[in-house]
């Protein structure tokens, strides 16, 4: 079983003995997480924009169809 208390004690001891190594490791780990989060956010924004663009295109198409039907009736 995973002992959280022992793991926390080890991390605190490591941070006390080698603070620069600890901070470097934590910074590298967090940087990769932040970069992956930024990439995923960017891709999500592109997907949302593409969906909105497609929705506007469909709406414009429906408006043109309705306009053409009205012109045929007149």
HUQUIVEN-V310058 format. One record per residue. N is the residue number from 1. RES is the residue in one letter. SS is DSSP state (alpha for helix, beta for strand, coil for the rest). Layout:
n:N res:RES ss:SS
n:N res:RES ss:SS
//
This chain:
n:1 res:X ss:coil
n:2 res:X ss:coil
n:3 res:X ss:coil
n:4 res:X ss:alpha
n:5 res:X ss:alpha
n:6 res:X ss:alpha
n:7 res:X ss:alpha
n:8 res:X ss:alpha
n:9 res:X ss:alpha
n:10 res:X ss:alpha
n:11 res:X ss:alpha
n:12 res:X ss:alpha
n:13 res:X ss:alpha
n:14 res:X ss:alpha
n:15 res:X ss:alpha
n:16 res:X ss:alpha
n:17 res:X ss:alpha
n:18 res:X ss:coil
n:19 res:X ss:alpha
n:20 res:X ss:alpha
n:21 res:X ss:alpha
n:22 res:X ss:alpha
n:23 res:X ss:alpha
n:24 res:X ss:alpha
n:25 res:X ss:alpha
n:26 res:X ss:alpha
n:27 res:X ss:alpha
n:28 res:X ss:alpha
n:29 res:X ss:alpha
n:30 res:X ss:alpha
n:31 res:X ss:alpha
n:32 res:X ss:alpha
n:33 res:X ss:alpha
n:34 res:X ss:alpha
n:35 res:X ss:alpha
n:36 res:X ss:alpha
n:37 res:X ss:alpha
n:38 res:X ss:alpha
n:39 res:X ss:alpha
n:40 res:X ss:alpha
n:41 res:X ss:alpha
n:42 res:X ss:alpha
n:43 res:X ss:alpha
n:44 res:X ss:alpha
n:45 res:X ss:alpha
n:46 res:X ss:alpha
n:47 res:X ss:alpha
n:48 res:X ss:alpha
n:49 res:X ss:alpha
n:50 res:X ss:alpha
n:51 res:X ss:alpha
n:52 res:X ss:alpha
n:53 res:X ss:alpha
n:54 res:X ss:alpha
n:55 res:X ss:alpha
n:56 res:X ss:alpha
n:57 res:X ss:alpha
n:58 res:X ss:alpha
n:59 res:X ss:alpha
n:60 res:X ss:alpha
n:61 res:X ss:alpha
n:62 res:X ss:alpha
n:63 res:X ss:alpha
n:64 res:X ss:alpha
n:65 res:X ss:alpha
n:66 res:X ss:alpha
n:67 res:X ss:alpha
n:68 res:X ss:alpha
n:69 res:X ss:alpha
n:70 res:X ss:alpha
n:71 res:X ss:alpha
n:72 res:X ss:alpha
n:73 res:X ss:alpha
n:74 res:X ss:coil
//
